[in-house]
Amino acid sequence: MSRTVWLNGTYMPEEKAQLPIFDRGLLFADAVYEGFGILDGQIIDFHYHMQRLNRSLAELEMRPTMSEGALYDGLMGLIARNGVEEAFLYLHVTRGAHDRDYLYPGGLSPNVFAFTQPLHGGLAADPPQPLRLASAPDIRWARRDIKTSNLLGQVLAKEIARKAGADEALMIAPDGTVTECGAMSFFIVRNGCIYARPLSRDILPGITRQTMLRVADDLGLKVVDATYTLDDVFRADEAFATGASSYVQPVPEVDGRQIGDGETGTVTTLLRREYLKAVRASFRNNRASLQ
């Protein structure tokens, strides 16, 4: 049985879904996207994802495609049709189709599609899977704060990591500071303090990152906004990464070098547990917040 996808407001089997070859998302990566976690059949942090999506659209001067309520209902319908309880949900919005030209005309109709797929980092009820990282140069375009489908830099970084026998890349800026993972936010812990790279155009404002930091604040954990180098990572007591499809995931090694004692740290364990509790508690507000 094939997976059901959602394309321009219509549910259909994945093999039936088609876009024109002149879609600007295909020709120019002129598109934005969001990746959501699905837990207990609900969308995690839907409202915050919509805030980021609308910001990405505005930065590229693309118009919103539909109301948040209609989008929420469409995505929840997709979840129900695929019968998923815990998964990853992908939403993609392109500027639309037009003959290949760097300049685009006004009035294009955006193409919108969504699909679900299995999680990459294991289920919430399972012990978190250790994530081994390998460093790679960060060669992405300068507006990393906009969540566009221009992901070739991440593809190349992840390929470096795969060839090194690692699970994910840890990207390093030209100045030697750590930016983030190929598809996740990254943090280190020293003396009980969480070190987080400050938000800027250099990194994506991760939604799981944002919620995790709110949870850390509620727990009274100290968060230090600071840039840091790979040497700082090697001196850390523990490290972890956050992402929509992996929640809070421990990082026991980078470039084959052990971080701390090589086990899941106490701060990481606490944050994963409390993060999952916090997002579950928020589900009852998802639809109500859209009224």
N, C-alpha and C positions, 0 to 999 in steps of 0.2 A: 504494500500500500504506500503510495507516494505521500510526501509531505505537502500540506496545504500552505500556500503563501498568500500574501495580500498585496495586490498590485492596483494602484489607483482606485482604491475603494472596493475592489472585487476580490473575493476569495476564489482560488483556483488551484489545481494540482501544479506542483512546481514545474513539470515538463511543459505546461501550457503557457507559462509566464514568459513574455517577450518584451524587449524594448527595441526601438529603432537604432540602427547603427549610427545615426547622426545625433544620438543623445549626447549632450555636452559632458555628462558625467563620464561617459566612455572616452570621448575625444580629448577632454582637457582636465579630467578629474574635477570638473565644475559641479561639485556636489558635496553635501554634508551628510553626516550620519550620527546615530546614537546607538550604543550597545547597552542593553538593560539586563539586569539579572532577574530571573523569575524564581520565586521561592514560595512554596505552598500554593502554587497556581496564581500568585499575585506579582505585579510589577514592582520592583524595588525602586524607591526614590523617584517615582514618575514625575512629580512636580519639578524636582531639581533638574532632571534630565530635560524637561521641556524648557526650563529657563536657559540651559546651555544651548539647546537646539535653536531657540529663538535668537539667541545672541549670535550664533554661527551664521544663521540666515541673514541677520541684519548686517553683519560685518561684510558679507558678500553681496549685499543689496539684493537678496532673494526674498520674495514675499512668502509669508506663511501659507501653508497649503490648506489647512482646515483648522477648526477650533480644537483646543486641547481636549474638550469633552468628546468630540467626534473621533479624534485620534486615539484617545484612551479606549473608547468602546470598540474601535476597529482592532486594536492590538489585543484587547481582552478576548474578542471573538476569535482571533487567530490562535491564542493560547488554548481556548476551549476546543477548537476544531482539531488541534494537534494533540490534545489530551496530555499536555505536559504539566508537571507539578514543579519541577526544578530544572531550569535550562537557561540558555542564553537567547536573548531576543534582539534581532538586528533590524534597525529602521534606516532607510536610505532615501534621501531627497535630492534629486538632480534639478538643475535649472530648467531643463527641458530639451527638446530636440530642435535642431536648426542646421542648415548646411554649414560645413566646417568653415568657421571664421573666428578669429580671436575676439572680435567685437560681436556682442550679442544684441539682438533687437529687444525692445521692450515687449511685454505681453506674452512671453513664452509660458506654456503650461507646464509646471513642474511634474516630473514623474516620481511617484512615491511607491516604495515597496518595502515589505517586511517579511522576515522568516524567523523560525526558531531553529536552534541546534543544541546538541548536548554541551554541558559544561566542560571547561578545560581543566579546572582545578579540583575536581572531586566534589562530592555532595556535602551539604552543610553538616549532616549527621556523622560523617566520616572524619577520622583524624586528618588534619590538614596535610596535604602532600608537600614535602620539601621541594623548593624551587631552586635549582642550580643555575647560576647566571654566568655569562661570559661577557666581558667588556667588548664594546664595539664603538667606533667613532660615530658621533651624532652628526649626520649629514642632511638632516631634514630642512625643509624650507623655513623661513624666518618666522612665520605666523603659526607656531605650534599650538597656540591658544584657541585657534579655530579648528573644530573637529571636521576636517575635510576628508574626502576619500583619497587624497594624495598621500599614499602610504608606502611609496617605493623605498624611502629611507628606512622605514621600519622593516620592510621585507628583507632588505640587504643586511641590516643589523641582525635580524633573527637567523638569517642563513649563516652568518659568521658564528653565531652561538651554536647552531645545530652542528656545524662542522667541528666545533670545539668539544662536542659531546655534552653541551649544556641544554637546559630546557628553555631558556629565555635570554634575551640580550639586556645588558645594562649599558646604556648609551652615555658616552663621555664627550663633553663639549670641547671645542678647540682650546679653551683655557684650562683644561684638565679637570673641570668640575663635573660631577655626576648630574645628569638631567633626570632621566627616568628610564624605565624598562621599555621594551619594544611595544608593549600593549598594556602596561601597568604603571602605577605610581610606585615609587620606591622610598624607603625610609631606613634610617639606622637608629639604634638605641645605645646610649652610653650613660652609665650611672643613673639609669631609670628615666632619662630624658629622651624624648623622641625628636630627632632632627629631620625637618622637612624643608625641602627647597622651596623658597618663596614663590608664589604665583607670579608669572610674568608671561611675556610672549615666548619664553624659552620652553615652557612645558604646557601640557594640557591640564586644565582645571578638572581633575578627575572627580566624578560624583561620589564614587566609593571612598576616595581620598577625603572629600569634604565631610561625608557622614562619619567616617572613622575619626576624624579630628574633632568633630562635635562630641562624639562618644568619649574620646580621650579627655576632653575638657570637663565633661560631666563626671568623669572618674577622678578628676583632680590630678591627672598626669601632666607633667610639664612638657610643652612643645616649644622647641627652639626653631624659629625660621632662619635658616642659614644655608649657604652653599657649602659643599664639602667635596673632597677629592676621593679617588679610589684608595689612597693610603688611609684616609679617615675611615673608609668602609672596613678595611682590614683590621683596624684598631677597635672596631665597634664590639659591644657586648652581644648584640643580636641585630638582625636585619629582617625586614619583611616587605612585601609588596601588596598592593591592593588593586582590585579590578572587579568589574561587574560579574564576570564569570568565575571568579575565584575567591571573592570576599577578602579575607586577610590571610595571606599565605606566607609561611616562614621561608627565609632565604638562609640556608646553612653554609653556603659556599659561593664564592665568586672567583672566577678564573682558577678553579681547583684549589683555592685557599680557604681554609675553614674560618667561619665567622664565629667568634666567641667559642663556646664549647661544642659547636656543631649541632646542637639540639634546638628544638623550638623553644624560644625564650619565654620568660614569664610575662613580659609585657605583650608580646605577640599573642600568646595564649589568651590573656585577659581581653585584649582588644577584639579578637575574633569572636569570642563568646558573647561579649557585650554588644558588638556590632550586630550580630545576628538577632539578638534579643530586641535591639532598638528598631531594626527595620521591620521585624514582625509586628511590633507594637504600632508601627506607623500605617499598616495596611488599611485599617478601618477609615483612615482619613483620605485615601487615594481619590475615591469618587466624590466624596463630600467636598473636597477642596476645589472641585471643578464646577460646582453649582453656581 
